[in-house]
Amino acid sequence: MKIIKPITDFLETRASAPAHSGWVLAGIAICFFGAGINTMAGWLYAISGISFALLAVAAVLPPRSLTGLSITRLPIQPVSAGDDLTVELEIHNQTQQPVSLLQVEDILPFVLGKPVQKAIETIPSKDSYRWVYYQPTQRRGIYRWHTVELGTGAPLGLFWCRRQRESAAMAIVYPTVLPLTTCPLIDEIGQEENRRSDARGRPLQTATTGLVRSLRPYRIGDPTRLIHWRTSARYGELRVRELEIITGGQEIIIALDSAGYWQAENFEQAVIAAASLYFYAQHQQIQVQLWTALTGLIKGDACGKPEGLRSVLETLAATTSQEDASAREVEGYPLIWLTQNPQTLSSLPQGSRWMLWQNTSSGTEQVVVNWDYPGIIIQSEQALQPQMQKPLRSS
């Protein structure tokens, strides 16, 4: 059986291979031919000859019906992990004859799913057939594949052939973004900078000092610390302060320790945390950038437009643990450092915060070697969202 399968695959992709009915008819034709030799009966020769001719025609027609077919793939829109990818292909029949009984198979990468098949009854002459299917996703990533396979046994079904067509595809699955209602890592990171001075000797003012740009009605998810109670009492409804960003030009950098060693599940949680922190900071109108060891600093659109955030999401979709550290380290800005290695906490810049995942494979609890800056220790077996919203841990 192990020998027959490669031979069958070779025949199907290079010429055509007999189907089950083709083997049956070939066996019958041989039997009639053998009986004709023994009996010298002409009608037995005639039956065997017709059978062999039918087999020859059935072997030639399937490859010819696939010759004039071409495939066009439409761009695949990015989705978040857990959503379905919408995959669209157009199969064009460029010949003067209709093509019937066609099987199309999109060869997906095994990490995304099994190959998807579609049976098409007929494609008229000089016409096309649009095939749309929805592929579930489970994990973020950038998935690429290049091959669509066409197969047919038409018109007699005695032989089967397959031909591959190049049709490059790229699907981007963004990491999940958690809807944080509060996040001490972001909310409190400017408090130390508020007590520092800028290069001109003036106090560095942040939004937490009462520098109010405008007031607006309260929206679900706004931190309660931003509610302007005096104005709310005057208008009879909650009013929230829209605060200025740090006037000294300070920025928050969400840094993912992608060059370090990670357990697979911990790293996936860290990527989700980085995406959630970035979007929360954008919602709070804080200047924020993303840093990974491979790409360096990535900054989305300051207005939070989808095209501006796409580069950040694509970076997080593509990042992997233990990747090449080609980007230089960030200096002079406070970091939110996401890591599994507690040793890296001792060299964080002034005013930084951290999130530390426990390495459960070691069998012993890790010890945090530096409590100079507050942070959060993440337990991978617990839900991530409530852990990101709990108070910071410090000395």
N, C-alpha and C positions, 0 to 999 in steps of 0.2 A: 504493500500500500504506500510506503514511503517513496518507492521508486516511481509508481504510477502518477502520483500527484505532481511532481515536477515536470514530467513529460506532458501531462494534460495541460498544465499552465503554459508551457512553452508553445504547444500547438494552438491554444486559444488566443494567445497574444501575438503570435507570428502568422498563423494561417487560420485554421478552424479545427476543432476537435469534435469527434462524434459524441452526440448526446446518447442517453440511454436508448431512446427509440432508434437512433442511428446504428448502435451496436446490434440491436435486435434485427433490424432489416439487413445489416451486413451478414449476420449469421444465417438468416433465411436464404439470402442470395447464394452464399457458399454452399448451403445444403442442396439447393436446387441445381447448382452447377455440378456438384458431386454426383447427384442422382442422374443428371443428364449424361455424364461420362459413363456411368454404369449401364444405363438403359439405351443410350444413343437416341433418346426421344427429343425431337426438335422443340416441342413446346416447353420442355424443361429448360433448354438453353435460352429460349426466348424470355421466359420469366426471370431467370437469373440475369440476363443481359439488361432487361428493363430495370431491375432492382439496382444493378451497379450504376447504370446511367442516372437513375434518380438520386443515388448517393453522391455522384459526382456533381450534379447540379446543386444539391443541397449544401455541398461543401464550398462552392464558389460564391453563391448568392449572399450569405451573411456578411462577409468582409466587404463586398461591393456596396452593400446598403449603408455601411458606416463611413464610406470614403468621403462623402460630401457633407458631413456633419461637423460643425464648429461650435465652440462654447464661449460665451461671454459671461464674466462674473461681475456683478455689481458690488460697489464698496460696502463693507460691513460696518455698520455704525457701532461705536463702542457702547458697552453696557457695564453695569456694576455686577460684582460677583453675586450669584443667585438668580440673576435675570437671564432671559433667553436671548441668544444671538439670532438675528434675522438674516438668513443666508438666501440670496437670490441668484439664480443662474438662468441664462437664456440659451437654449439649444437651437441652433439655426440649421435648417435644411436648405442647402444651396443647390440641390439637384432639381431636375425636372420631374422626378418621381416622388410620391409620398413615401415616407419611412414609417413602418409600423412595427409593433411589438418590440419596443426598445426599452432597455433597462439602463438607468443612469445611476452611478454610484460615486458619491463624493467621499474621497479618501481623507478622513480627518486624522489629525495627530492623535495617538493613542491616549495622551494625557487629557485630551478634550472629550473624546468619546469614540464610539465605534463608527465605522463607515455607515453613511446614510444612503439608502437605496430608494429609487423612485421608478415605477413602471409607467411607461407612456404608451398609450394605445396606438396613436398615429400622429405624425407631424406632416401637414400638407406640403406640397411642393412650394419652394421659395417662401416658406413661412417659418415661424419660430415658436417655441414653447417655453413659457416662463415657469420655472420651478422655484417655489418659495417654501422653505422649511425653517423650523425654530429649534435651535440646539441649546439645551440647558447648560448652564455653567455652574461650577461649584467653587473654583478658586480663581483668584486674580492671575493675570499673566498676559503675555503677548504671544498669540498662537499663529503659526504660519503653516500652510500646506499648499501643495502645488498641483495635485493630480485629480482629475475627474475621469472615471472609467465608463466607457460605453460598451454595452453588451447586447447581442441579439442572436436569435436562432431563426429569424424569419427568412423565407416564408414557410418553410416546411417543418422546421423544428427538429430536423435530424442531426444538424451540426450546430455548435455554439462557438461564437468568437467574441473576443474582447479587445478593445483598443483604448489606449490612454491618451488623454488630451491634457496639455499643460494649461493650467488656469490658476495662477497664483492668488492666494488669499491671505489676508492678515486680519485677525480678530483681536481687539484689545478689550480685556476684561479688567475694569478698574477695581481697586479694593473697596470694601464696604466702608461707608462713612457713617459713624455713629452720631445720632442726634443728641449732642451734649447740651444740657440746659445750664450747666455751670462747670467750670474747670479751674480748680485752684492753680494748676500749673501755668495757665495763661493769665488768670485774673490777678495773681499776686506777683508776677515776675517784674513788674515795674516799680515795686515799692522801694527796693534798695537803690535803684537808679534815681529815685526822687530825692534822695539825700545826698547824691553826688553832684558835682559841678561839671559844667562843660569846659571846653578849652578856654573860654573867655572869662571864666570865673563866675558866671551866673548860675543860679540854681537850675538844675534840669527838671522841668515840670512835666508831669505825666497826667493822664486823664484822671487818675485817682486823687489829684489834689484839688479838683473842683473846676478845672478849666473846661467850661461847657461851651460847645459850639452851638447847640440848639436843643430844643425839647420836642419830643414827639410822643404820640400815644403808646402805651405799653403793648408789646406783642408777646405772645406765648414763647417762652424760651429766653427772654431777657433776664439778666441777673438782677435780683432784687436790690443789690447794692447800688444800682444805677437809678433807682426810682427817686425822683425829686418830690419829696413828701409835701413840702409847702405848696408847690404849684399844683400837685394832685389834689390837695384839700381845697384849693381855690376853685378848680374846675370841676370837682366832683368825680374825676376819673384819674386813673394812674397815668402819670407822665414820666417818661424816661429821659435821662440826659444822654445826648449824643456827644461824646467826649473827643477832644483832640488827641492825636497821637503824640508820642513823646516829642517835644520840640527840639531836643538836642540831636535828632537824627538817629536815635537808637532803634534797632530792629531786633525782633525775635527770630532766632534761627532754630528750626526743628531739625535736629541732626540724628540720622539713623546710622548706627554703628554697623553698616553693612559689610565692612571688611572683617569683622570679628566672627568668631565661631558662634553658631546659634543652633538650638534645637529647632526642627522644622516648624512645629506648631507655635513655638514662642516667636519665631521670626514673622510668621503670618499675623500674629496678634500685634506685633510691633509695627508692621506696615499699616494695619487698620488704625492703630493709635496715631501714627504720623499723619495719615489722611484726615482723621477726625480732628486732631489738634489744629491742622492747617485751616480747615474750613471754619472751625470755631473762632480762630484768630481773625480770619477774614470777616466773619459775622460781627465781631467786636470792633471792626475797623482798626485793626492793629497791623502795622507793617510786619510782614512775616515772610521768611524764605525757607526753602527745604534744602537740606544738604545730605548727600550720600557719598560714599567713598569713591564711587566711579564717576559720577557726573559733577560733583562739586555743588555750588549754589545754584538753585533753580528758583526763579521768582515768577509767580503768576501775575495776571493783570491786576492792577491796583483797584480797579472797579469791580473785580469779582466776576468779569464776563466769562462765559463758558470757554471761549477760545483762549483766554488767558490762563485759565486753570487747567487746560488740557495737558500742557507740558508737565505740570506737577503730577497729575494723575497718571500720565503715561510713564513718568519716571518711577513712580511707586509700583505700577503694574509690572515693570520690567526688572526691578531690582531683585537681587539674590544675596544670600548670605555668603561670606567669604569671597566677595568679589574683589577685583584688583583695586587697590587704593591708589588710583592715578590722580585724584584731586588733592590739593594741599589742604591742610587743616585750617579751620576758621579761627581767626584771632581778633580779640577786641570786642566781640559781641556776646551777649548772654545766649546760652544755648539751652534748649530742652533736649537733653541727651537720652536717647533710647538705646539701651544696651542690655546684654546678658553678662557682661564681664564687669564685676564690681571694681576691679583694679583701675579701670579707666576713669572712675569718678574723682580721683585725686588730682586730676589735671584740668578740671573744667575752668572756663573763664569766670571772671567776677560776675555775680548775679545770676548764675545758671541754675537750672533745675534738672531733674533726672527722673527717668522711669527705668526700673531695674526688674528684669525677668529672672526668676529663680531657675537654675539649671537642675532640673529634677533627675537627670540621668546620673549625676554624681553621687546621689544617695545621701548627701549631707547638705544641710542648709548653708547657703553662702553668707559670708560676713561682709558687710559694707565697710570699706576701709576709710571712708571720708564722709563725715556728716557736716562739712562746712556749708553745704547748700541743701535745702530741703528737697524732697522728692517722694516718689511712690514706689513701693515694692509690689510688683504684680504677681499674683498667684495664677498660673495658667489654667488651673482647673476651675477657677471661678469666672463669672461673667466679667467681661472687660469694661463695659460702660459704667457700672456703678463704682468700680475701682478707680476709674479716671476722674470721678466726681467727688471722691472722698478727700478729706483734709490731707495736706502734705505731711510727710514724716521728716522730722529734723531732730537735732540734738537737743 
